[in-house]
Amino acid sequence: MAEPLPVLMENSIQIAWDFLERAGEIEDAAVANRFLSDVIELMVRRGERHRLLLSNKAITAYMRFKRQRAEQAA
């Protein structure tokens, strides 16, 4: 049986958060939380239902976002 969507989103965000936190990539918790939530919600709205795929794509998107912010600040 498939997870309810709120549980799927929560689990996906938590997996991405745990990875990014262990990697030392989270500098601003509020920004990271909002970014991960928005990215995962968008993918769920488009029909994605695989927790690890959601998490991995959110991690990749966050790392790209963070890198672009650093380049703009330099």
N, C-alpha and C positions, 0 to 999 in steps of 0.2 A: 504494500500500500504506500502511495506517495505521501511525503510529508505535506502538511498544510503550508501554504505559501508563507505566512509569517514565520513559521518555524524554519523553513528552508532558508529564508533570507537571514534570519538571526544566526543560524548555524554557519552559513556561508561568510557572513561578516566576521564572526568570531574566529573562524579558521584563518581568514586573511589577516585579521588584527593580530592574532597570536604569532603568525609568521613574521609580520612586519615588526612587531615589538621585539621578538627574539633577535631579529637582524639589526636592531637599533635604528630603524628607519622612521619611527614616529617621533617627530619633533613637536608638533602641535596636535594634541589628542582630538580637539574639537574639529579641526580641519580634516584630519585623517578619518575620523568617524563619519563625518558628513560625506566626504568623498566616497568612501567605501559603500555607504548606504545608498547614495545616488547611483553609483555605477551598477551595483547589484540589483537595485530596484528596476533600473532601465532594462537590464538583461532579462529579468523575470517577466517584465511586461512584454518583452519581445518573444517570450515563450521558452526560455532556457530553464530547465529544471534539474540540472546536474550540479549538485553542491560543490564538488571539487572544481569543476569547470568554472562556475561562478567565482569561486574563491581565487583561483589562479589568474583569471582574466582581470579581476579587481586588483590583485597584487601587481600585475604587470602595468595596468593603467595608472595605479598610484605611483609606482616607481618612475614612469614616464612623466607624470604630472610633477613630481618632486624635482626631477632632473631639469625640466623646462623652467620651473620657478627659479632654480639655482642659476641657470644660464641667464635668465632675464635680470637677476639681481647683480650679476657680475659685470 
